[in-house]
Amino acid sequence: MYAHDKASDVVADQCLSEMYPKGKRVEFQESDEACIIYCVLKKFGIMNSNGVINLEAYRKRVLQAHQLDQRKLMSDSSGSSCAESAEGAQHKQDVCKKAKIFNDCTHLYKILL
């Protein structure tokens, strides 16, 4: 995970708890990844329920991640070109797919299945 920190882990766990009932053994499918990412982005305020990307919230999250991890900044640290890619996507009305396109471009999160 690019932005791997305790807050990200907590939010991801919250999303998984909301999406999958407790007590059931869940086999994650690759198709679940987009909606898990959407949930995480939504909880951090990076994307809203209508699929609008908040670049200021994204930049804040990247800065927080870099304070914890001194790896090299990615080339599109502002996320602008990635947001444009997500907006121009064929499935831009599907918030999960849009979140995945944005995330695949920014490499902010990686779901390990």
C-alpha positions in Angstrom: 0.0 0.0 0.0 1.4 3.4 -1.0 -0.2 5.3 1.9 0.2 2.6 4.5 -0.4 3.9 8.0 -2.5 3.1 11.0 -5.3 5.5 9.8 -5.5 3.8 6.4 -5.7 0.3 8.1 -8.5 1.5 10.4 -10.5 3.0 7.6 -10.0 -0.1 5.4 -11.1 -2.3 8.3 -14.2 -0.1 8.7 -15.0 -0.5 5.0 -14.6 -4.2 5.1 -16.9 -4.4 8.2 -19.5 -2.4 6.4 -19.3 -4.3 3.2 -19.1 -7.8 4.6 -21.1 -9.2 7.6 -19.0 -10.2 10.6 -18.7 -13.9 11.3 -18.8 -14.9 7.7 -15.7 -16.2 6.0 -15.2 -13.9 3.0 -13.2 -14.7 -0.1 -12.3 -11.4 -1.7 -12.8 -11.2 -5.4 -10.7 -8.9 -7.6 -14.1 -7.3 -8.6 -14.5 -6.2 -4.9 -11.4 -4.1 -5.0 -12.9 -1.1 -6.8 -15.7 -0.7 -4.2 -13.3 -1.2 -1.3 -11.1 1.6 -2.7 -14.1 3.8 -3.2 -15.1 3.3 0.4 -11.6 4.2 1.7 -11.4 7.3 -0.6 -14.9 8.3 0.5 -14.1 8.0 4.3 -11.0 10.1 3.8 -13.0 12.7 1.9 -11.1 12.2 -1.3 -14.2 11.2 -3.1 -17.8 11.9 -2.3 -20.9 9.8 -2.8 -21.4 11.4 -6.3 -17.9 10.4 -7.4 -16.5 13.9 -7.2 -12.8 13.9 -6.4 -11.6 16.4 -3.8 -8.0 17.1 -4.9 -7.3 19.1 -1.7 -8.2 16.1 0.5 -6.1 13.9 -1.8 -3.1 16.2 -1.5 -3.5 16.3 2.3 -3.6 12.5 2.5 -0.4 12.2 0.3 1.4 14.7 2.5 0.4 12.7 5.6 1.6 9.5 4.0 5.0 11.1 3.1 5.5 12.4 6.6 5.4 8.7 7.7 7.2 7.3 4.8 10.1 9.2 3.2 9.9 7.4 -0.2 10.2 9.6 -3.3 7.1 11.6 -4.1 5.2 10.3 -7.1 5.3 12.4 -10.3 1.6 13.6 -10.1 1.6 14.5 -6.4 -1.3 16.9 -7.0 -3.5 14.2 -8.5 -4.8 16.5 -11.2 -4.0 14.4 -14.2 -5.3 11.3 -12.4 -8.6 13.1 -11.6 -8.9 14.1 -15.3 -8.3 10.4 -16.3 -11.0 9.3 -13.9 -13.4 12.0 -15.2 -12.8 11.0 -18.8 -13.3 7.3 -18.2 -16.0 5.4 -20.0 -17.5 4.2 -16.6 -17.3 7.6 -14.8 -20.9 7.2 -13.6 -19.9 4.1 -11.6 -18.2 5.6 -8.5 -16.4 2.3 -7.7 -14.9 2.1 -11.1 -14.0 5.8 -11.1 -12.3 5.4 -7.7 -10.3 2.4 -9.0 -9.2 4.4 -12.1 -8.1 7.3 -9.9 -6.4 5.0 -7.4 -4.6 3.0 -10.2 -3.3 6.2 -11.5 -2.2 7.7 -8.2 -1.1 4.4 -6.6 -2.4 5.8 -3.3 -3.7 2.4 -2.0 -3.2 -1.2 -2.9 -5.6 -3.9 -1.8 -3.9 -7.1 -1.1 -6.2 -10.0 -1.9 
